[in-house]
Amino acid sequence: MTRFQRLTAATVTTTFLLIAIGAVVRATGSGLSCPTWPGCFPGQFLPGLDADYHVWIEWIHRTVAVLIGLLILAMLAAAVRDHRDRPAIIRGSGLALALVIFQGWLGRETVRLGNSGESVTAHLASAMALFGLLIYLHLRSRYPVRITGPGGSQRFTLVAAFAAATMFALLLFGSNVTALNAALIFPDWPLMSGSLLPLASSRPADAAVLATAQALHRYVAVVVLAIVIALVLAARRLQPAQPRLAGMARTILVTYLAQVVIGGIQVLTGLAGWAQVLHVVFGTAIWGTSVALVVASFYGARLAAATSPGGAGGLGPAAAAEPRASARKSTIRAYIALTKPRIIELLLVTTVPAMVLATRDVPGIQPLDWLWIAFWTLFCGALAAGAANAINQYLDRDLDERMVRTRRRPLPAQDIAPERALIFGIVLAVVSVALMAWFVNLLAAFLTLLAIAFYVFVYTIMLKRSTPQNIVIGGAAGALPPVIGWAAITGTVGLPAIMLFLLVFYWTPPHFWALALRLRGDYASAGIPMLPVVRGVAETSRQIALYTVLLVAISLVVAVVAQMGLVYLVAALILGAIFLWHAYVLWRQGAAPEASTAQSIRLYRFSILYLTLLFAAVAVDVVVPLSFG
């Protein structure tokens, strides 16, 4: 083991210990025992022998934090001296130093604010980010400096990365419960006041906030459990030759189940100190193992591909995948193209009106606050959509090479190396979710993460190549922006948001199938089982007409559920009637493929206008309400 590896191993171990000590500090209420920072008392290093044990616990916590800072300084020095050929390790060590400094400042703020508020969640988030980074640095140093040859399949890496991201999000939801002192708002477990769906609106305002925080923590825990189970199944299916990865996935599942039980014991014992500490320790262990699984999967796939008979010996296939010599502007344009900006615009069109509608549930919100939330929601939403599109193009690069419409995309055109596109997409996803959590709220961030995951895993990986219903089920990802917008304003998901979700969900099939009719030859040559390819033009036209009827019906239900006024109702009726006419004409022409192609393009173009104008009507109806009286 090299000097750097020994240092990182020691730092990882000490950081895990520090997080456990931090849990003890929280469980014993020792956080405010030292009145000054960074020391406990002015002018003295050690507390007095007669000091209360709370003081000693907090002093140990701060002293171990200083030790970690010194270890990371030594890591950075070792990285510069011994690993100049690995810029990632040097940059990562520098980032670790910045994180530990930031963590120290957050610790001071947490003490200053009385161990409450957002600083508690930020303190834990920073600690977990540092812990994950240290694990990455240790594992990366154990792989070769350069891994040449084809990059190998990274599908399992994506699954593992998503599981790790949801685990991190769950830690933040739990920390938010702690920060709000909401852990015992429901004294029973696993139910919440005897119900699976507690009605927070029936409680006083302050209690409703606490109930929502605790309920969201438990709901997210259930979602993450399903994701961890999927991770184990994926490890068995995608990595049969990698028993180590499958073993790590099973370890995560077993530890997670234990963590769930400990969480229940916390509540049933009235927050016993030992249960609180174990809950944090197990959560940290799960997060660290998840990060290790991602790193091992990513570099393991690259190493296996490079040393395989077809991949050994250098840069043969990989050289062709490297970006061609071009101007910097051309490279930037290629990365922008990976995000599919036109699709992003359409997704954001549905977000703002939902936010405007949601302000009726939060009437006291100030205009500047609303604009601040709206800006960050749209910015993070654009990054998230771009991330999903970039990862989608990485996964579908073989299909894009076969289709005339997509051959000029960056990956088939070899403007960007596939692995760089994948890393670009993952970085965008991490940044979008992190910024959404920091500047908006945790619920909006988690929904953003789910939207990315649904598009990548459910649509792209599971459905696109296997069923003609791919766009129907996969359309849920594109239908989430209104829900995210609603959650950004209210911190909850209301029934009007769900109806807007259904509106976009049922709009997607007629919109996309209309385009698929025009491109059915392209899809057939790529082997993608789109409905026009599998069922033919006539059946696709009929399905478009049926879904359009459902779409218009739901648009009218929205008027009732969301208590819309005359502006929205008139827009829904007129736009719906035009949509139905286009769908009816296409249905009548379905037996004549040549004639139906032109009509399908007209319907496709109108569908974009329909969604834009209908959601604009939602916003206008709220701003300029016109009653029926």
C-alpha positions as CSV (number, residue, x, y, z in Angstrom):
1,M,0.0,0.0,0.0
2,T,1.4,3.4,-1.0
3,R,1.8,6.4,1.3
4,F,-1.2,8.1,-0.2
5,Q,-3.3,5.0,0.2
6,R,-2.4,4.6,3.8
7,L,-3.2,8.3,4.4
8,T,-6.6,8.0,2.7
9,A,-7.4,4.8,4.6
10,A,-6.6,6.5,7.9
11,T,-8.6,9.6,6.9
12,V,-11.7,7.6,5.8
13,T,-11.6,5.7,9.1
14,T,-11.2,8.9,11.2
15,T,-13.9,10.6,9.3
16,F,-16.3,7.7,10.0
17,L,-15.4,8.0,13.6
18,L,-16.0,11.7,13.6
19,I,-19.5,11.3,12.2
20,A,-20.2,8.7,14.9
21,I,-19.0,11.1,17.6
22,G,-21.1,13.9,16.0
23,A,-24.1,11.6,16.5
24,V,-23.2,11.1,20.1
25,V,-22.9,14.9,20.4
26,R,-26.4,15.3,19.0
27,A,-27.9,12.4,21.0
28,T,-26.5,13.7,24.3
29,G,-27.3,17.4,23.6
30,S,-23.6,18.3,24.0
31,G,-23.4,20.6,21.0
32,L,-23.7,23.8,23.0
33,S,-21.6,22.7,25.9
34,C,-18.6,24.7,24.6
35,P,-19.4,28.4,24.6
36,T,-16.6,29.4,22.2
37,W,-15.3,28.1,18.9
38,P,-13.0,26.5,17.8
39,G,-11.9,25.8,21.4
40,C,-14.3,25.2,24.2
41,F,-13.2,27.9,26.6
42,P,-11.1,31.1,26.0
43,G,-7.4,30.7,26.7
44,Q,-7.2,27.0,27.4
45,F,-6.7,23.9,25.3
46,L,-8.2,21.2,27.5
47,P,-11.4,21.5,29.6
48,G,-10.9,21.4,33.3
49,L,-10.9,18.0,35.1
50,D,-14.2,19.1,36.8
51,A,-15.8,19.8,33.4
52,D,-19.2,18.2,32.7
53,Y,-19.0,15.1,30.4
54,H,-21.0,17.0,27.8
55,V,-18.0,19.4,27.4
56,W,-15.6,16.5,26.9
57,I,-17.8,14.9,24.3
58,E,-17.9,18.2,22.3
59,W,-14.2,18.8,22.8
60,I,-13.4,15.3,21.5
61,H,-15.6,16.0,18.5
62,R,-13.8,19.2,17.6
63,T,-10.3,17.8,18.3
64,V,-10.9,14.8,15.9
65,A,-12.2,17.3,13.3
66,V,-8.8,19.2,13.6
67,L,-7.0,15.8,13.2
68,I,-8.9,15.1,10.0
69,G,-7.9,18.5,8.6
70,L,-4.2,17.7,9.3
71,L,-4.6,14.3,7.7
72,I,-6.1,15.8,4.6
73,L,-3.3,18.3,4.4
74,A,-0.9,15.4,4.5
75,M,-2.9,13.7,1.8
76,L,-2.7,16.7,-0.5
77,A,1.1,16.9,0.0
78,A,1.4,13.2,-0.8
79,A,-0.8,13.5,-3.9
80,V,1.3,16.4,-5.2
81,R,4.6,14.6,-4.5
82,D,3.7,11.0,-5.6
83,H,0.8,11.3,-8.0
84,R,1.5,14.2,-10.4
85,D,0.5,11.9,-13.2
86,R,-3.1,11.7,-11.7
87,P,-4.6,15.2,-11.8
88,A,-7.9,13.7,-10.5
89,I,-6.3,12.7,-7.3
90,I,-4.6,16.0,-6.8
91,R,-7.8,18.0,-7.6
92,G,-9.8,15.6,-5.4
93,S,-7.4,16.1,-2.5
94,G,-7.6,19.9,-2.9
95,L,-11.4,19.6,-2.9
96,A,-11.3,17.5,0.3
97,L,-9.3,20.3,2.0
98,A,-11.8,22.9,0.9
99,L,-14.6,20.7,2.2
100,V,-13.1,20.2,5.6
101,I,-12.6,23.9,5.9
102,F,-16.2,24.5,4.9
103,Q,-17.3,21.8,7.3
104,G,-15.5,23.6,10.1
105,W,-17.3,26.9,9.3
106,L,-20.6,25.0,9.2
107,G,-19.8,23.6,12.6
108,R,-19.3,27.1,14.0
109,E,-22.6,28.2,12.4
110,T,-24.4,25.2,13.8
111,V,-23.2,26.1,17.3
112,R,-24.1,29.8,16.8
113,L,-27.6,28.9,15.6
114,G,-28.2,26.7,18.6
115,N,-28.0,23.3,16.8
116,S,-31.1,24.0,14.8
117,G,-32.2,25.1,11.4
118,E,-30.8,24.5,7.9
119,S,-27.2,24.5,9.2
120,V,-27.7,21.0,10.8
121,T,-28.7,19.5,7.4
122,A,-25.9,21.4,5.6
123,H,-23.4,20.1,8.3
124,L,-24.4,16.5,7.7
125,A,-24.5,16.9,3.9
126,S,-20.9,18.4,3.9
127,A,-19.7,15.6,6.2
128,M,-21.2,12.9,3.9
129,A,-19.8,14.6,0.8
130,L,-16.3,14.6,2.4
131,F,-16.7,11.0,3.4
132,G,-17.7,9.9,-0.1
133,L,-14.9,11.9,-1.7
134,L,-12.3,10.3,0.6
135,I,-13.6,6.8,-0.3
136,Y,-13.3,7.7,-4.0
137,L,-9.7,9.0,-3.6
138,H,-8.7,5.9,-1.8
139,L,-10.2,3.5,-4.4
140,R,-9.1,5.5,-7.4
141,S,-5.5,5.4,-6.2
142,R,-5.7,1.6,-6.3
143,Y,-6.4,1.5,-10.1
144,P,-3.9,2.1,-12.9
145,V,-3.1,5.6,-13.9
146,R,-4.3,5.2,-17.4
147,I,-6.9,2.7,-18.5
148,T,-6.9,2.6,-22.3
149,G,-9.1,0.6,-24.7
150,P,-12.9,0.5,-24.9
151,G,-14.7,1.9,-21.9
152,G,-17.0,-1.1,-21.3
153,S,-20.6,-1.1,-20.3
154,Q,-21.4,1.3,-17.5
155,R,-25.1,0.5,-17.1
156,F,-24.6,-1.1,-13.7
157,T,-22.6,2.0,-12.7
158,L,-25.5,4.2,-13.5
159,V,-27.8,2.0,-11.4
160,A,-25.3,2.1,-8.5
161,A,-24.8,5.9,-8.9
162,F,-28.6,6.5,-8.7
163,A,-28.9,4.3,-5.6
164,A,-26.1,6.2,-4.0
165,A,-27.7,9.5,-4.9
166,T,-31.1,8.5,-3.4
167,M,-29.2,7.3,-0.3
168,F,-27.6,10.7,0.1
169,A,-31.0,12.4,-0.4
170,L,-32.5,10.1,2.3
171,L,-29.8,11.2,4.7
172,L,-30.7,14.8,4.1
173,F,-34.4,14.1,4.7
174,G,-33.5,12.4,8.0
175,S,-31.2,15.3,9.0
176,N,-34.1,17.7,8.2
177,V,-36.3,15.8,10.6
178,T,-33.6,16.2,13.3
179,A,-33.1,19.9,12.6
180,L,-36.8,20.5,13.0
181,N,-37.1,18.3,16.1
182,A,-39.8,16.4,14.3
183,A,-38.7,12.8,15.0
184,L,-41.5,12.2,17.5
185,I,-44.3,14.1,15.8
186,F,-45.7,10.6,15.1
187,P,-45.2,8.4,18.2
188,D,-46.1,5.2,16.3
189,W,-44.1,3.3,13.7
190,P,-44.4,2.3,10.9
191,L,-47.7,4.1,10.7
192,M,-48.1,7.8,11.3
193,S,-50.8,8.5,13.9
194,G,-52.4,5.3,12.8
195,S,-52.4,6.1,9.1
196,L,-50.2,5.7,6.1
197,L,-51.3,9.1,4.8
198,P,-51.4,11.6,7.6
199,L,-53.4,14.8,6.8
200,A,-51.0,17.5,7.7
201,S,-53.5,20.2,6.6
202,S,-55.7,19.3,9.6
203,R,-53.0,20.3,12.0
204,P,-51.8,23.7,13.1
205,A,-49.3,25.4,10.7
206,D,-46.2,24.6,12.8
207,A,-47.3,21.0,13.4
208,A,-48.1,20.6,9.8
209,V,-44.5,21.4,8.8
210,L,-43.2,18.9,11.3
211,A,-45.6,16.2,10.1
212,T,-44.8,16.8,6.5
213,A,-41.0,16.5,7.2
214,Q,-41.4,13.2,9.0
215,A,-43.9,11.8,6.5
216,L,-41.6,12.7,3.6
217,H,-38.7,11.0,5.4
218,R,-40.6,7.8,5.7
219,Y,-42.0,7.9,2.2
220,V,-38.5,8.5,0.7
221,A,-37.2,5.6,2.8
222,V,-39.7,3.3,1.2
223,V,-38.8,4.5,-2.3
224,V,-35.1,4.1,-1.5
225,L,-35.7,0.5,-0.3
226,A,-37.3,-0.3,-3.6
227,I,-34.3,1.2,-5.4
228,V,-31.8,-0.8,-3.3
229,I,-33.7,-4.0,-4.1
230,A,-33.5,-3.1,-7.8
231,L,-29.7,-2.5,-7.3
232,V,-29.3,-6.1,-5.9
233,L,-31.3,-7.5,-8.9
234,A,-29.3,-5.5,-11.3
235,A,-26.0,-6.7,-9.7
236,R,-27.2,-10.3,-10.3
237,R,-28.3,-9.7,-13.8
238,L,-25.7,-7.2,-15.2
239,Q,-22.6,-8.4,-13.2
240,P,-22.7,-12.2,-13.2
241,A,-18.9,-12.3,-13.5
242,Q,-18.4,-9.7,-10.7
243,P,-19.4,-11.5,-7.5
244,R,-17.6,-8.7,-5.5
245,L,-20.0,-6.1,-6.8
246,A,-23.0,-8.3,-6.2
247,G,-21.8,-8.9,-2.6
248,M,-21.5,-5.2,-2.0
249,A,-25.0,-4.7,-3.3
250,R,-26.3,-7.4,-0.9
251,T,-24.4,-5.8,2.0
252,I,-26.1,-2.5,1.2
253,L,-29.6,-4.1,1.2
254,V,-29.0,-6.0,4.5
255,T,-27.6,-3.0,6.2
256,Y,-30.4,-0.8,4.9
257,L,-33.0,-3.2,6.4
258,A,-31.2,-3.0,9.7
259,Q,-31.2,0.7,9.4
260,V,-35.0,0.7,8.9
261,V,-35.5,-1.3,12.0
262,I,-33.2,1.0,14.0
263,G,-35.2,4.0,12.7
264,G,-38.4,2.4,14.1
265,I,-36.7,1.6,17.4
266,Q,-35.7,5.3,17.6
267,V,-39.3,6.4,17.5
268,L,-40.7,3.6,19.8
269,T,-38.0,4.3,22.5
270,G,-38.6,8.0,22.4
271,L,-35.2,8.8,20.7
272,A,-33.0,6.6,22.9
273,G,-29.4,7.9,22.6
274,W,-27.9,4.6,21.5
275,A,-30.6,4.3,18.7
276,Q,-29.9,7.7,17.4
277,V,-26.1,7.0,17.2
278,L,-26.7,3.6,15.5
279,H,-29.1,5.3,13.0
280,V,-26.4,7.7,11.9
281,V,-23.6,5.1,11.9
282,F,-25.6,2.7,9.8
283,G,-26.7,5.4,7.4
284,T,-23.0,6.5,7.0
285,A,-21.9,2.9,6.4
286,I,-24.6,2.5,3.7
287,W,-23.6,5.7,2.0
288,G,-19.9,4.8,2.1
289,T,-20.5,1.4,0.7
290,S,-22.7,2.8,-2.1
291,V,-19.9,5.2,-3.1
292,A,-17.4,2.4,-3.1
293,L,-19.8,0.3,-5.3
294,V,-20.0,3.1,-7.8
295,V,-16.3,3.6,-8.0
296,A,-15.5,-0.2,-8.2
297,S,-18.1,-0.7,-10.9
298,F,-16.9,2.2,-13.0
299,Y,-13.2,1.4,-13.0
300,G,-13.8,-2.3,-12.9
301,A,-15.8,-2.1,-16.2
302,R,-13.1,0.0,-17.8
303,L,-10.3,-2.3,-16.6
304,A,-12.1,-5.4,-17.7
305,A,-12.7,-4.0,-21.2
306,A,-9.1,-2.7,-21.5
307,T,-7.7,-6.1,-20.6
308,S,-10.1,-8.2,-22.7
309,P,-8.8,-9.8,-26.0
310,G,-10.6,-7.2,-28.1
311,G,-9.6,-4.3,-25.9
312,A,-6.0,-4.9,-24.8
313,G,-3.1,-3.2,-26.3
314,G,-3.8,0.5,-26.4
315,L,-6.0,2.9,-28.2
316,G,-7.5,1.0,-31.1
317,P,-11.3,1.5,-30.7
318,A,-10.9,4.2,-28.0
319,A,-8.9,6.5,-30.3
320,A,-11.8,6.6,-32.7
321,A,-14.1,7.7,-29.8
322,E,-11.8,10.5,-28.7
323,P,-13.0,14.0,-29.6
324,R,-11.7,15.2,-33.0
325,A,-9.4,18.1,-33.2
326,S,-11.7,21.1,-33.4
327,A,-12.1,24.6,-32.1
328,R,-13.2,25.1,-28.5
329,K,-16.5,26.5,-29.7
330,S,-17.2,23.4,-31.7
331,T,-16.6,21.3,-28.6
332,I,-18.9,23.5,-26.5
333,R,-21.6,23.2,-29.1
334,A,-21.3,19.4,-29.0
335,Y,-21.8,19.3,-25.2
336,I,-24.7,21.7,-25.5
337,A,-26.2,19.4,-28.2
338,L,-26.0,16.5,-25.7
339,T,-28.5,18.2,-23.5
340,K,-31.1,18.6,-26.3
341,P,-32.0,22.2,-25.6
342,R,-35.3,22.1,-27.5
343,I,-36.7,19.4,-25.3
344,I,-35.6,21.3,-22.2
345,E,-37.6,24.4,-23.4
346,L,-40.8,22.3,-23.6
347,L,-40.3,20.8,-20.2
348,L,-39.8,24.1,-18.5
349,V,-43.0,25.5,-20.2
350,T,-45.0,23.3,-17.8
351,T,-43.1,24.2,-14.7
352,V,-43.7,28.0,-14.3
353,P,-47.5,27.8,-14.6
354,A,-47.6,25.1,-12.0
355,M,-45.6,27.4,-9.7
356,V,-48.0,30.3,-10.4
357,L,-51.0,28.0,-9.6
358,A,-49.3,26.8,-6.4
359,T,-49.0,30.3,-5.0
360,R,-52.7,30.1,-4.2
361,D,-51.7,27.6,-1.5
362,V,-49.0,29.9,-0.2
363,P,-50.7,33.3,-0.4
364,G,-48.2,35.1,1.8
365,I,-45.1,34.5,-0.4
366,Q,-43.3,37.6,-1.4
367,P,-42.7,38.4,-5.1
368,L,-38.9,38.5,-4.8
369,D,-39.0,35.2,-2.9
370,W,-41.1,33.7,-5.6
371,L,-38.8,34.9,-8.4
372,W,-35.8,33.5,-6.5
373,I,-37.4,30.1,-6.1
374,A,-38.6,30.2,-9.8
375,F,-35.1,31.1,-11.1
376,W,-33.4,28.2,-9.2
377,T,-36.2,25.8,-10.0
378,L,-35.9,26.5,-13.8
379,F,-32.1,26.6,-13.7
380,C,-31.9,23.3,-11.9
381,G,-34.7,21.8,-14.0
382,A,-32.8,22.7,-17.2
383,L,-29.6,21.1,-15.8
384,A,-31.5,18.0,-14.8
385,A,-33.2,17.6,-18.2
386,G,-29.8,18.1,-19.9
387,A,-28.3,15.5,-17.6
388,A,-31.0,12.9,-18.5
389,N,-30.6,13.7,-22.2
390,A,-26.9,13.4,-22.1
391,I,-27.0,10.0,-20.3
392,N,-29.7,8.9,-22.7
393,Q,-27.5,9.7,-25.7
394,Y,-24.7,7.7,-24.1
395,L,-26.9,4.7,-23.7
396,D,-28.5,5.0,-27.1
397,R,-25.4,5.8,-29.1
398,D,-25.6,2.5,-31.0
399,L,-29.2,3.2,-32.0
400,D,-28.3,6.8,-33.0
401,E,-25.7,5.5,-35.4
402,R,-28.4,3.5,-37.3
403,M,-31.0,6.4,-37.6
404,V,-30.7,9.1,-40.3
405,R,-32.2,11.6,-38.0
406,T,-29.7,11.1,-35.2
407,R,-26.4,10.3,-37.0
408,R,-25.2,13.8,-36.6
409,R,-25.5,13.8,-32.8
410,P,-22.2,14.3,-30.9
411,L,-21.6,10.6,-30.1
412,P,-22.3,9.0,-33.5
413,A,-20.4,11.8,-35.1
414,Q,-17.5,11.1,-32.6
415,D,-17.3,14.8,-31.5
416,I,-17.2,13.6,-27.9
417,A,-15.9,10.4,-26.3
418,P,-18.7,8.3,-24.9
419,E,-17.3,8.2,-21.3
420,R,-16.9,11.9,-21.3
421,A,-20.6,12.3,-22.3
422,L,-21.5,9.9,-19.4
423,I,-19.5,11.8,-16.9
424,F,-20.8,15.1,-18.2
425,G,-24.4,13.8,-17.7
426,I,-23.7,12.5,-14.2
427,V,-22.0,15.8,-13.2
428,L,-25.0,17.8,-14.5
429,A,-27.4,15.5,-12.5
430,V,-25.4,15.9,-9.3
431,V,-25.2,19.7,-9.6
432,S,-28.8,20.1,-10.5
433,V,-30.1,18.0,-7.6
434,A,-27.6,19.6,-5.1
435,L,-28.5,23.1,-6.1
436,M,-32.2,22.3,-6.0
437,A,-31.8,21.0,-2.5
438,W,-29.8,24.0,-1.4
439,F,-31.7,26.8,-3.0
440,V,-35.3,25.4,-3.2
441,N,-36.1,22.4,-1.0
442,L,-35.4,18.7,-0.4
443,L,-38.7,17.5,-1.9
444,A,-38.2,19.3,-5.2
445,A,-34.6,18.0,-5.3
446,F,-35.8,14.4,-4.7
447,L,-38.5,14.7,-7.4
448,T,-35.8,16.0,-9.8
449,L,-33.6,13.0,-9.0
450,L,-36.6,10.7,-9.6
451,A,-37.4,12.4,-13.0
452,I,-33.8,11.9,-14.2
453,A,-33.8,8.3,-13.0
454,F,-37.1,7.4,-14.5
455,Y,-36.1,8.8,-17.9
456,V,-32.7,7.0,-17.8
457,F,-33.6,3.7,-16.2
458,V,-37.3,3.1,-16.9
459,Y,-37.6,4.6,-20.3
460,T,-34.1,4.3,-21.9
461,I,-32.9,1.1,-20.4
462,M,-36.0,-0.9,-19.6
463,L,-38.7,0.1,-22.1
464,K,-37.4,1.8,-25.2
465,R,-36.0,-1.4,-26.8
466,S,-38.5,-3.9,-25.4
467,T,-42.1,-2.6,-25.8
468,P,-44.2,-0.4,-28.0
469,Q,-45.6,1.1,-24.8
470,N,-42.2,2.6,-24.1
471,I,-43.3,6.2,-24.6
472,V,-46.6,5.7,-22.6
473,I,-44.9,4.6,-19.4
474,G,-41.7,6.5,-19.9
475,G,-43.7,9.7,-20.4
476,A,-44.0,10.0,-16.6
477,A,-40.5,11.5,-16.5
478,G,-41.5,14.4,-18.8
479,A,-44.7,14.8,-16.8
480,L,-42.9,15.5,-13.5
481,P,-41.8,19.2,-14.0
482,P,-45.3,20.6,-13.0
483,V,-45.1,18.5,-9.8
484,I,-41.6,19.7,-9.2
485,G,-42.7,23.3,-9.7
486,W,-45.6,22.8,-7.2
487,A,-43.3,21.2,-4.7
488,A,-40.8,24.1,-5.1
489,I,-43.4,26.6,-3.9
490,T,-45.3,24.6,-1.4
491,G,-42.9,21.9,-0.1
492,T,-45.7,19.3,-0.7
493,V,-47.5,17.6,-3.6
494,G,-51.1,18.7,-3.9
495,L,-53.9,17.2,-6.0
496,P,-53.8,20.0,-8.6
497,A,-50.1,19.1,-9.2
498,I,-51.1,15.5,-9.7
499,M,-53.7,16.5,-12.3
500,L,-51.2,18.6,-14.2
501,F,-48.9,15.6,-14.1
502,L,-51.7,13.5,-15.7
503,L,-52.3,16.2,-18.3
504,V,-48.7,16.0,-19.5
505,F,-48.7,12.2,-19.1
506,Y,-51.6,11.7,-21.5
507,W,-50.4,14.4,-23.8
508,T,-47.1,12.6,-24.4
509,P,-48.4,9.6,-26.5
510,P,-50.3,11.5,-29.2
511,H,-47.5,14.0,-29.3
512,F,-44.7,11.5,-29.7
513,W,-46.5,8.9,-31.8
514,A,-47.4,11.6,-34.3
515,L,-43.7,12.2,-34.8
516,A,-43.0,8.4,-34.8
517,L,-45.4,8.0,-37.7
518,R,-43.2,10.3,-39.7
519,L,-40.0,8.5,-38.6
520,R,-41.3,4.9,-38.6
521,G,-38.8,3.8,-41.2
522,D,-35.9,5.2,-39.1
523,Y,-37.2,3.4,-36.0
524,A,-37.6,0.2,-38.0
525,S,-34.1,0.3,-39.3
526,A,-32.8,0.9,-35.7
527,G,-34.9,-2.0,-34.3
528,I,-36.8,0.2,-31.9
529,P,-40.4,-1.2,-31.3
530,M,-42.3,2.0,-31.6
531,L,-46.0,1.6,-32.0
532,P,-46.1,2.5,-35.8
533,V,-43.4,-0.1,-36.4
534,V,-45.1,-2.9,-34.4
535,R,-48.8,-2.2,-34.9
536,G,-48.8,-0.1,-38.1
537,V,-50.1,3.3,-39.1
538,A,-53.8,2.6,-38.8
539,E,-53.6,1.3,-35.2
540,T,-51.2,4.1,-34.2
541,S,-53.7,6.7,-35.6
542,R,-56.5,5.1,-33.6
543,Q,-54.4,5.1,-30.4
544,I,-53.6,8.8,-30.9
545,A,-57.3,9.6,-31.2
546,L,-58.1,7.6,-28.1
547,Y,-55.4,9.2,-26.0
548,T,-56.4,12.7,-27.3
549,V,-60.0,12.1,-26.0
550,L,-58.5,11.2,-22.6
551,L,-56.2,14.2,-22.7
552,V,-59.1,16.6,-23.4
553,A,-61.2,15.0,-20.7
554,I,-58.4,15.4,-18.1
555,S,-57.9,19.0,-19.1
556,L,-61.5,19.7,-18.2
557,V,-61.1,17.8,-14.9
558,V,-58.2,20.0,-14.1
559,A,-60.5,23.0,-14.3
560,V,-62.7,21.5,-11.5
561,V,-60.0,20.1,-9.3
562,A,-57.8,23.2,-9.5
563,Q,-60.8,25.5,-9.3
564,M,-59.8,27.3,-12.5
565,G,-61.7,30.2,-13.9
566,L,-63.1,31.2,-17.3
567,V,-59.7,31.9,-19.0
568,Y,-58.5,28.3,-18.5
569,L,-61.9,26.7,-19.3
570,V,-62.2,28.6,-22.6
571,A,-58.6,27.7,-23.6
572,A,-59.1,24.1,-22.7
573,L,-62.3,23.8,-24.7
574,I,-61.0,25.6,-27.8
575,L,-57.5,24.0,-27.8
576,G,-59.0,20.6,-27.0
577,A,-61.5,20.9,-29.9
578,I,-58.7,21.7,-32.4
579,F,-56.6,18.8,-31.0
580,L,-59.5,16.4,-31.4
581,W,-60.1,17.5,-34.9
582,H,-56.5,16.9,-35.9
583,A,-56.6,13.5,-34.2
584,Y,-59.9,12.6,-36.0
585,V,-58.5,13.6,-39.4
586,L,-55.4,11.5,-38.8
587,W,-57.6,8.5,-37.7
588,R,-59.6,8.8,-40.9
589,Q,-56.4,8.9,-43.0
590,G,-54.8,6.0,-41.1
591,A,-55.4,3.5,-43.9
592,A,-53.4,5.6,-46.3
593,P,-49.8,6.0,-44.9
594,E,-48.8,8.6,-47.5
595,A,-51.7,10.9,-46.7
596,S,-51.4,10.4,-42.9
597,T,-47.8,11.4,-42.8
598,A,-48.5,15.0,-43.6
599,Q,-51.4,15.1,-41.1
600,S,-49.2,13.5,-38.4
601,I,-46.7,16.3,-38.7
602,R,-49.5,18.9,-38.4
603,L,-50.7,17.1,-35.3
604,Y,-47.2,16.9,-33.9
605,R,-46.6,20.7,-34.4
606,F,-50.0,21.6,-33.0
607,S,-49.5,19.4,-29.9
608,I,-46.5,21.6,-28.9
609,L,-48.6,24.7,-29.3
610,Y,-51.4,23.0,-27.4
611,L,-49.3,22.3,-24.3
612,T,-47.7,25.7,-24.4
613,L,-51.0,27.7,-24.7
614,L,-52.9,25.5,-22.2
615,F,-50.2,25.9,-19.5
616,A,-50.0,29.6,-20.3
617,A,-53.8,29.7,-19.7
618,V,-53.2,28.2,-16.3
619,A,-50.9,31.0,-15.3
620,V,-53.1,33.7,-16.8
621,D,-56.2,32.3,-15.1
622,V,-54.5,32.7,-11.7
623,V,-53.1,36.2,-12.4
624,V,-56.3,37.5,-14.1
625,P,-59.1,35.5,-12.6
626,L,-62.4,35.7,-14.4
627,S,-65.4,34.0,-12.7
628,F,-68.4,32.5,-14.4
629,G,-70.7,35.0,-12.6
